[in-house]
Amino acid sequence: MDSDRSESTRSRFFVLCEQPNSEFATEFVQADPFNLGDAPRCRHCGRYLGLKPWLAPHRAELVAHGQRWGDLVFDSGVDLLVSSRFMEAWKKRGMVGLVGFESVQIVRAQGPAEKREYYHVDLVAGEVSVDEANSSIDRVRPITCDVCRASDIRSISTLALDENQWQGEDIFVAKGLPGFRIASERFLKLVNEVSIRNAFLTPVERFTWPRPSGN
């Protein structure tokens, strides 16, 4: 937890997405050939909790939708690539929630002709759960396991998290919220202080999904 925060102050969380329609919007896809591991499963109910993990060696194709490469590069899941400057700032601050930082071979790039160096990171699975009583989420089926709280989502009108379960991660995947990246106030501070490119952070209490077209 941030040492500048008193214990009585409640943390705030944000949903991290790519920065749409900006000069830094950057995406990637896995390049063939690539290796996948076994999909994670709940230790209690055995349900699959996510997609199969992308294993090294990492090879990727990049697309920049603007005039500059982003410091964060997203795909259609929760895989994430980060730039050298992001990695250095993250490690310097001793932040937690990302693991791996494995070098990525860029096999094809559509965008500006400037140096590109990226690393693949995995997000930790956090202990924070969705606060269902204070959220309005249209789920494909009801939650049946209190351990993993796995359930696919159609839409989110309002979102709240049980902050009392937070263990200090600066970015994580919350229980009951598959496919979304949750970030801390420290992560927001990092983005602002270092001018991290292609990071769009929406306060949890203002987040809806699907996002309106163009946002």
N, C-alpha and C positions, 0 to 999 in steps of 0.2 A: 504494500500500500504506500501511497505517496507520503513521505515523511513530513510534508508541509500541511497535511490534512489532520485535523483533530479527530479523535475517535467518535465524537458526537456528530460530526458532519457526514451526511449521507453522500455516497458516491453517486455520480451520474454516468450513464452509459449512452453510447452512440452506435448506430448501425453504419458500418463502413461499406461504401460502394465505390465504383469508379466515378470519376468526375465527368458527367455527361456534357457533350457539346462544348468541350474546352480544348484549348490548344495542346493539352497534355493527355487527352484520352487515348489509352493504349490497351490493347487486348492481345491474347496469345492463344494458340492451340498447340496441343502436343503433336510433335512431328514423328512420323514413322521412321524406323521401328521404335516402339516404346514398350516398357514393361509395367505391368500392374500387379499389385499385391492382393492379398485377401481383404475383402471389405470388412470393416469393423462390425462386431455384433455385440448386443447387450449381454452382459454376463449373467443376467437374471432370466430374461425371456427369450434370448437368442435371436431377437429381431435384428435385421441389418440396420445400421445407424448412418450409413453414408455410402458413397461410391468407393470403388476399389482405389487404393492409393497409387499415385504415380511414383514409380521407383526410378532410381538412378540407373544408368546415365540419363540425364534430362536433355532432351532435344526439343526445340520449340520454334514455331513460326510466329513472328510479331507483326502487328498492324498498328500503326499510329494514325489516329483519325484526325489529329491536329498537326501543328507545326513543330512540336517538341515531343521527345519520348518521356513518358511518365516515370516516376520513381516506384510506383506500384503498377503492376500489370495483372489484369484479371482474366479469368476464363469463365465458362458458363457454370462452373461449380464453385467450390471454395478454395481451389488451388490458387496460389498467389506467387508471383515473381516480384522480387524487390531489387532495387538498384544498389550499387556500391555505396553511394552516399547515404541511402536509407539504412543499410546494414551497419555502417560505421556509427551513425547517430544512435541507432537502436542499442547497439552493444555498449557504446560509451555511457549511456544513461542506465545501463543495467536493467533494461525492461524485460518482461517475461510474457510468454504466450506464443512465441514463434520458435520453432525448432528446425534444424536441418541446415539452412543456408548453404545448399549445395549448388555448385556452379552449373549454369545452363549453357548448352551449345546452341547458338542461334543459327539455324540452317537457312532461314529466309526471313527477310525483313522488308516491310513496305512502309516507308516513312523517310524522315530526314536522314541525310548522310552524316551522322555524327556517331561518335563511339557509343557502343551499347554493351553493357556488362550487367548481367542479371543473375540472381540466385533464387533457387526454389526453396520455399519455406512451407512447413506444415503448421496449422493452427492446433492448439491444444483443445481438448474437449473439457469445457469448464463444468463446475458443479452448479452454476447458476441455472435456475429453471424459469420458464415463463410463469408469471403470476396470472394464472388463468382467470381468477375472479375479477381482475381489473384489466383484462385484455378482451378484445373482440376479434377472434380468429376463426375463420371458416376452415375446418379441417376435413380431410377426406373421410376419416373415420375417428371415433373417439379414442382418447388416450387410455390404454389398458395396462400399461406397466409404469409403476411409480418410480422405478429406478432410472430408466432411460427416457421415459415420456415421449417416445418416438411416435410421430404421426405426421403424414404429409399435409401440406398446407395449400389451400386454394387462394385465400386472400387474408390480408390483415387490415382491419379498420382502426384498431387501437392496440397498443402494445405496452406491457409493463413486465418488469423482471423482478424476481425475488432477490433483492440486493443483499439480504442477510447471508446468502450462500456464497457470496463472492470471496475468492481466496487470493485476490491481488493480481490476477492476470491483466495484462494491458490489451490483449486481444484474445478472443476465444469463441468457441461455438457453444451456444446455450442449449440446455436440454429443452426439447419441445420446439426448437426453432432451427430445423435443419436447413443448410444452405445459406445461412446468413452469418456475417462476421460482426461480432460485438466488440466494441473498443471502449477503453476507459478514458477518463479525463486526462490522464498522463499521455495517452496516445494523441489526443487532441492537441495538447501542449506541444508535443514533438512535431506534429504536422505544421502548427503555426510558427514555431520558432525556427525550424529548418526549411520551411517552405517546401514541404513534401508535395510533389506533383502527382496529380491524378488520385487524390484522396478526398472523397466526398462523405462527410460525417453528418448524419441526421440524429438529433436527440431521440432516444427511444420513444418518448411520449409524443413525438410529432411524426413518427414513422408510419407510413402506410404502404401496402403492397397489394397488387402490382403498382409500381410508381406511375404517375401520370406521364403521358407521352411527352418526351422532350425534357424530362427531369431526371 
